Amino acid sequence: MPYNLNVKPIYTQLFINNKWVNSESGKTFGTINPATAEELCQVQEGDKADVDKAVKAAKAAFHQDSEWRSYSPVQRRDLLNKLADLIVRDTETLASLEVLDNGKPYDKALGDMSESVEMLRYHAGWTDKLTGQVLPSNGPYFSYTKYEPIGILGGIAPWNYPLPMIMNKVAPGLATGNVMVIKPAEQTPLTALHLCSLILEAGVPAGVVNVIPGYGPTAGAAISEHLDVDMVIFTGSTEVGRIIQRASGNSNLKKTLLEMGGKSPNIIFDDAGDVAEIAAQAVDACFENMGQCCCAATRTFVQEGIYEEFVSKCKEYAMSKKVGHGGDAGTDHGPQIDEEQFNKILELIDSGKEEGATLQCGGGRHGDKGYFVQPTVFSDVSDNMRIAKEEIFGPVQSILKFKTVEEAIERGNATSYGLGAGVYTKNIDVAIAVSNGLRAGTVWVNEYMGSPGFGLPFGGYKQSGIGREAGEDGLKQFCEIKSVVIRSGNKQIN
């Protein structure tokens, strides 16, 4: 499926109650192509007044007598599958828009579309399978539990995986019968708005999904603070996650599901295997999506026996990466998302040089147009350096040396984050010990970021998040559980 050179944004308005509308303020904002730093188009800018309208529409759609509340689990299943079919049909357009708006290579954008489809189909399969229990009672009672939708969900999505990060809110939210108000990232609103056209075409009832492009301090804050929003699902930085938690406490104590930052360790033991192959995997684990990945393995711990060879192979592989426009054939590595992120990454790279790390390759800007950063590898990194402590969210690998299993676990855990981690070894005892010792939501062994499907819950320890997404555990986060006790009227039989 080729990249569409001629793709143009069509949908640039707010989507409220199944209608395309302009913002109440009349304001718009520009969305930028990060490969060129040029404006793609103007998009309507939503704020509190628009969020209020969207929540009102969602509230009506969630009313007990509404069309949506009458949908059976099978009807919700069929609707999600129909939406998945429409994404399949429009994959070329959606992926091409994502290249323009986000900058990632086209093959990765195609992967995002495939992931979004599979997310919908996975959750469609759950609509009639999430069941409660009938419980034994002390007395003449019939007691059971049931899962019910929470109500109005606010979704605040990031820019690194624009459509999948909206879909991991919409798919479970609709599967469980909720209604939604979504704010896509202001950097990448285009695929979210195209999705709205498919939601309309699929026949999702009015008010069930509403999408408000806008900025975090205005539209995002309005969702987080709204007294009629029952839950906020957020993916993004720990800093913003704290703001959302405070907004919940200061408003209606709404539930929160937060997937936030990371500084993930990837621990490579001497006996791991082919050094060149594993070094390549370690680089890819760090540079995934131009390093703009919450669980990127940015701290590569390498046991001392293979350290020098491993560093050499990482450098060699990183330098082989083709940096360029996401639509160009063979591109491995696109631009960073915007000027702010670009400058932050370069400043942190400079700090690594100043604090004494050895720059193996990269370390600067690529080209003279757009927000491209060279794939960068540092060796001789110590735990107290900023590049080893701060979430860079860019293509910067820090390679640290260690001696023992105990040291690797202790240093791997020496962070305020706990989203992901990796361990490479042929010794099963070591693999289990390290997996058990690391405080992270997901630990990969002898691979990094491999995905066996959507059945595994994903989320973080410590300041990497609250709650889990995906799988049965994740789906239940989108539900209330109700206990029902019915007196039978019969005397208890002893």
C-alpha positions in Angstrom: 0.0 0.0 0.0 1.9 3.1 -1.2 2.3 6.4 0.5 -0.2 8.9 -0.8 1.8 12.0 -1.8 -1.4 13.9 -2.6 -3.2 13.4 0.7 -4.8 16.6 2.1 -6.5 17.2 5.4 -10.3 17.4 4.9 -11.7 17.4 8.4 -10.6 20.4 10.6 -13.7 21.2 12.7 -14.8 20.0 16.1 -17.0 16.9 16.2 -19.9 17.3 18.7 -23.1 15.3 18.7 -22.3 13.8 15.3 -22.0 17.2 13.7 -19.0 19.2 12.4 -19.0 22.6 14.1 -16.7 25.6 14.6 -15.4 26.5 18.0 -17.5 28.8 20.1 -14.6 31.3 20.2 -13.9 31.2 16.5 -10.3 30.5 17.2 -8.1 28.2 15.1 -4.6 26.8 15.5 -2.1 25.6 13.0 -0.9 22.0 12.8 2.7 21.6 11.6 4.5 19.1 9.4 7.6 18.3 11.5 9.6 17.2 8.5 9.4 20.7 7.0 8.3 22.9 10.0 5.6 24.2 7.7 1.9 24.6 8.5 -0.4 21.9 7.0 -3.7 23.6 7.8 -5.7 25.5 10.4 -7.8 23.5 12.9 -10.7 24.7 15.0 -9.5 25.3 18.6 -11.8 24.0 21.2 -11.9 25.3 24.8 -14.2 25.2 27.9 -17.3 26.3 26.1 -16.9 23.6 23.5 -16.1 20.9 26.1 -19.3 22.0 27.9 -21.3 21.4 24.7 -19.6 18.0 24.1 -20.3 16.9 27.6 -23.9 17.9 27.3 -24.2 15.8 24.1 -22.5 12.9 25.8 -24.8 13.2 28.8 -27.9 13.0 26.6 -26.4 10.0 24.8 -25.9 8.2 28.1 -29.4 8.9 29.4 -31.1 5.7 30.5 -33.7 6.0 27.7 -31.2 6.9 24.9 -30.6 4.9 21.8 -27.1 4.0 22.9 -28.2 2.7 26.3 -30.6 0.3 24.5 -27.8 -1.3 22.4 -27.2 -4.9 23.2 -23.6 -6.3 23.6 -23.9 -7.8 20.2 -24.9 -4.5 18.7 -21.9 -2.8 20.3 -19.7 -5.7 18.9 -21.0 -5.2 15.4 -20.5 -1.5 15.6 -16.9 -1.8 16.7 -16.2 -4.3 13.9 -17.8 -2.0 11.3 -15.6 0.9 12.5 -12.6 -1.4 12.2 -13.6 -2.3 8.6 -13.8 1.4 7.7 -10.3 2.0 9.1 -9.0 -0.9 6.9 -10.7 0.7 3.9 -9.1 4.1 4.7 -5.7 2.9 5.9 -3.7 4.5 3.1 -5.3 7.9 3.8 -5.0 7.6 7.6 -1.4 6.5 7.4 -0.4 9.2 5.0 -2.0 11.8 7.2 -0.1 10.5 10.1 3.2 10.8 8.2 2.3 14.4 7.5 1.2 15.4 10.9 3.5 13.2 13.1 6.5 12.6 10.8 7.0 8.9 11.4 8.0 6.6 8.6 5.1 5.4 6.4 5.6 1.7 7.3 5.3 2.6 11.0 2.2 4.6 10.3 0.7 1.6 8.5 1.5 -0.4 11.6 -0.4 2.1 13.7 -3.5 1.6 11.6 -3.2 -2.1 11.9 -2.9 -1.9 15.6 -5.9 0.4 15.8 -8.0 -2.1 13.8 -6.9 -5.0 16.0 -7.7 -3.0 19.1 -11.2 -2.5 17.9 -11.7 -6.2 17.0 -10.2 -7.4 20.3 -12.6 -5.3 22.4 -15.5 -6.1 20.1 -15.0 -9.7 21.1 -15.4 -8.7 24.8 -18.8 -7.0 24.6 -20.8 -10.1 25.6 -18.1 -11.8 27.7 -17.6 -9.4 30.7 -19.8 -11.1 33.3 -20.4 -10.8 37.0 -20.9 -13.6 39.5 -23.7 -15.2 41.5 -22.5 -15.4 45.1 -23.5 -17.6 48.0 -25.5 -15.7 50.7 -25.9 -15.9 54.4 -29.7 -15.8 54.5 -32.7 -15.8 52.1 -31.0 -13.8 49.4 -30.1 -14.0 45.8 -26.9 -12.0 45.4 -25.0 -11.2 42.2 -22.6 -8.7 40.7 -22.7 -7.1 37.3 -20.5 -4.7 35.3 -21.9 -1.4 34.2 -20.5 1.5 32.2 -19.0 4.3 34.2 -20.7 7.1 32.2 -19.0 10.1 30.5 -15.3 9.4 29.9 -12.8 12.1 29.1 -9.9 11.0 26.9 -6.7 13.0 26.5 -4.4 11.5 23.9 -0.7 12.1 23.1 1.0 12.8 19.8 3.5 10.0 19.5 1.0 7.3 18.3 -1.9 9.5 17.4 -4.6 7.0 16.3 -3.7 4.0 18.5 -3.6 6.2 21.6 -7.1 7.4 20.8 -8.3 3.9 20.0 -7.0 2.5 23.3 -9.6 4.8 24.9 -12.4 4.6 22.4 -12.4 0.8 21.9 -12.7 -0.3 25.5 -14.9 2.7 26.3 -17.5 1.8 23.6 -17.2 -1.9 24.2 -18.4 -1.4 27.8 -21.2 1.1 26.9 -19.6 4.4 27.9 -19.8 7.7 26.1 -16.7 9.9 25.4 -15.3 13.3 25.0 -11.8 13.1 23.4 -9.0 15.7 23.1 -6.4 14.7 20.6 -2.9 16.2 20.9 -2.8 19.6 19.4 0.3 18.6 17.5 -1.5 15.7 15.7 -5.3 16.2 15.4 -5.7 15.1 11.8 -6.2 11.3 12.1 -8.5 11.8 15.0 -10.7 14.0 13.0 -10.7 11.6 10.0 -11.7 8.9 12.5 -14.8 11.0 13.4 -16.0 10.8 9.8 -15.8 7.0 10.1 -17.6 7.0 13.4 -20.4 8.9 11.6 -20.4 6.5 8.7 -20.4 3.5 11.0 -23.6 4.7 12.6 -22.4 5.4 16.1 -25.3 7.3 17.8 -25.1 11.0 18.2 -23.2 12.2 21.3 -21.5 8.9 22.0 -18.1 10.1 20.7 -17.2 13.8 20.6 -13.7 15.1 19.6 -12.4 18.5 20.7 -9.0 19.5 19.2 -7.4 22.1 21.4 -4.7 22.8 24.0 -4.0 21.1 27.3 -4.4 24.2 29.6 -7.8 25.0 28.0 -9.6 22.0 26.5 -7.7 19.4 28.5 -8.2 21.3 31.7 -11.9 21.7 31.0 -12.3 17.9 30.6 -10.3 17.2 33.7 -12.2 19.7 35.8 -15.7 19.1 34.5 -18.2 18.0 37.2 -20.1 15.7 34.8 -17.1 13.8 33.5 -16.9 10.6 35.4 -13.4 9.5 34.5 -10.4 10.8 32.6 -8.1 8.4 30.6 -4.8 10.1 29.9 -1.6 9.1 28.1 1.3 11.5 28.3 3.8 13.0 30.7 4.0 12.5 34.4 3.9 16.3 34.9 0.5 16.6 33.2 -0.7 13.4 34.9 -0.2 15.2 38.2 -2.3 18.1 37.0 -5.1 15.8 36.1 -5.0 14.1 39.5 -5.2 17.5 41.2 -8.2 18.4 38.9 -9.9 15.3 39.9 -9.5 16.0 43.6 -10.6 19.6 43.2 -13.7 18.7 41.2 -15.9 15.6 41.6 -13.2 13.0 42.5 -13.5 11.5 39.0 -11.7 8.3 38.4 -8.4 8.5 36.5 -6.5 6.0 34.3 -3.0 7.4 33.7 -0.3 6.0 31.5 2.7 8.3 31.8 6.4 8.6 31.4 9.3 6.1 31.7 13.1 5.7 31.9 13.2 2.0 31.2 16.3 -0.2 31.8 17.3 -2.8 29.3 19.8 -5.2 31.0 22.2 -7.2 28.8 24.2 -10.0 30.4 27.4 -11.4 29.1 25.7 -14.7 28.1 22.9 -13.0 26.1 24.0 -14.3 22.7 25.0 -12.7 19.4 26.3 -9.3 20.4 25.6 -7.6 17.1 22.1 -8.8 16.9 21.2 -7.9 20.5 22.9 -4.5 20.1 20.7 -3.8 17.1 17.6 -4.8 19.2 18.8 -2.5 22.0 19.2 0.4 19.7 15.7 -0.2 18.2 14.3 -0.5 21.7 15.6 3.0 22.4 15.0 4.7 19.0 11.5 3.3 18.4 9.3 6.0 17.0 12.3 8.4 17.0 12.7 7.7 20.7 9.2 9.2 21.3 7.9 6.2 23.1 6.9 6.0 26.8 8.5 2.6 27.4 11.6 3.2 25.2 14.6 1.4 26.7 16.8 4.5 27.1 19.1 3.1 29.8 21.0 0.2 28.3 22.9 -1.7 31.1 25.6 -4.0 29.7 27.6 -6.4 31.7 31.3 -5.6 31.8 32.5 -8.7 29.8 30.9 -7.6 26.5 30.6 -3.9 27.2 33.2 -2.5 24.7 32.1 -4.8 21.8 28.4 -4.0 22.6 29.1 -0.2 22.5 30.9 -0.6 19.1 28.0 -2.6 17.6 25.4 -0.1 18.9 27.4 2.7 17.3 27.6 0.8 14.0 23.9 0.0 13.9 22.8 3.5 14.9 24.9 5.1 12.2 23.2 2.9 9.6 19.8 4.4 10.3 18.4 6.3 7.3 17.0 9.6 8.5 14.5 11.4 6.3 10.9 12.2 5.4 8.5 9.5 6.6 7.1 9.2 3.1 10.4 8.4 1.5 11.2 4.8 0.7 13.6 3.2 3.1 13.4 5.8 5.8 14.1 4.4 9.3 14.0 7.5 11.3 11.8 10.6 10.9 11.7 14.0 12.7 10.8 14.8 16.3 7.3 16.2 16.7 8.0 19.9 17.1 10.5 22.7 17.8 10.0 22.5 21.6 10.8 18.8 21.7 13.6 19.2 19.2 15.3 21.9 21.4 14.8 19.8 24.6 16.5 16.8 23.1 19.5 18.8 21.9 19.8 20.5 25.3 19.9 17.1 27.0 22.4 15.8 24.5 24.6 18.8 25.3 24.3 18.0 29.0 25.6 14.5 28.3 28.7 15.9 26.6 29.3 18.4 29.4 28.8 15.8 32.2 31.5 13.5 30.8 29.7 10.8 28.8 31.4 9.6 25.7 29.6 10.5 22.5 29.8 7.6 20.1 27.7 9.0 17.3 25.1 11.6 16.5 24.8 14.4 18.9 23.3 17.1 16.8 20.8 18.2 14.2 20.3 16.3 11.0 19.9 18.6 8.0 18.8 22.2 8.0 15.0 21.8 7.6 12.4 20.3 10.0 13.0 18.8 13.4 15.4 16.0 12.7 17.9 14.8 15.4 20.7 12.5 14.6 20.5 9.0 16.2 22.7 9.5 19.2 24.6 6.9 21.3 26.5 7.7 24.6 28.8 5.3 26.4 30.5 5.7 29.8 27.3 7.0 31.2 26.8 7.2 35.0 23.6 7.0 36.9 23.7 10.6 38.1 23.9 12.2 34.6 20.8 13.9 33.3 20.7 11.7 30.3 20.4 8.7 32.6 17.7 10.2 34.8 15.4 12.4 32.7 12.9 11.2 30.2 14.4 12.6 26.9 11.7 11.4 24.5 14.2 11.4 21.7 16.8 9.2 19.9 19.4 9.1 22.7 20.8 5.9 24.0 22.7 5.8 27.2 24.9 2.7 27.7 26.0 1.9 31.3 28.3 -0.8 32.6 27.5 -3.2 35.4 29.0 -6.3 37.1 26.5 -8.4 39.0 22.8 -9.4 39.0 22.1 -7.6 42.2 23.7 -4.4 40.9 21.7 -4.5 37.7 18.4 -4.8 39.6 19.3 -2.1 42.1 20.4 0.4 39.4 17.5 -0.6 37.1 15.1 0.4 39.9 16.9 3.6 40.7 14.3 5.8 39.0 11.0 7.4 39.8 9.5 5.6 36.8 8.5 2.0 36.3 6.8 1.4 33.0 8.9 -1.1 31.1 12.1 -3.1 31.4 14.1 -5.7 29.6 16.6 -8.5 30.4 18.7 -10.5 28.0 20.3 -13.7 29.2 20.3 -17.4 28.5 20.2 -18.3 32.2 16.6 -18.8 33.2 17.3 -18.4 36.9 18.8 -14.9 36.1 15.9 -14.0 33.9 13.4 -14.9 36.6 15.4 -13.2 39.3 15.7 -10.0 37.4 12.1 -10.0 36.2 10.9 -10.5 39.7 13.3 -7.8 41.1 12.5 -5.0 38.6 9.6 -2.7 39.6 8.1 -2.2 36.2 4.7 -2.9 34.7 6.0 -5.0 31.8 9.3 -6.9 31.7 10.4 -8.3 28.4 12.9 -11.2 28.3 15.3 -11.7 25.3 13.3 -9.2 23.3 12.1 -5.7 23.9 8.6 -4.4 23.1 7.4 -7.7 21.6 3.6 -7.8 21.7 1.7 -11.1 21.8 -1.6 -9.3 21.5 -4.0 -7.2 23.5 -4.7 -9.7 26.2 -1.7 -8.5 28.4 -2.5 -5.5 30.6 -0.1 -2.5 30.2 0.7 0.2 32.7 3.3 1.4 35.1 4.6 1.2 38.7 5.5 4.4 40.6 5.2 7.6 38.6 4.6 5.8 35.3 0.9 5.5 35.9 -2.2 4.5 37.7 -4.2 1.5 36.4 -3.9 -0.8 33.4 -4.9 -0.8 29.8 -5.7 -3.8 27.6 -6.8 -7.3 28.5 -9.6 -8.2 30.9 -7.8 -6.2 33.7 -7.8 -3.1 31.5 -11.4 -3.5 30.3 -12.7 -3.6 33.9 -11.2 -0.2 34.5 -13.9 1.2 32.2 -16.6 -0.3 34.3 -18.4 0.1 37.6 -19.1 -3.2 39.4 -22.6 -3.3 41.1 -23.7 -5.7 43.8 -27.4 -6.7 43.7 -29.0 -8.4 46.7 -32.6 -9.7 46.3 -34.5 -11.1 49.4 -36.2 -14.3 48.3 -38.9 -14.2 51.0 -38.2 -17.8 52.1 -37.0 -18.7 55.5 -33.4 -19.8 55.8 -33.0 -23.6 55.9 -30.5 -24.7 58.5 
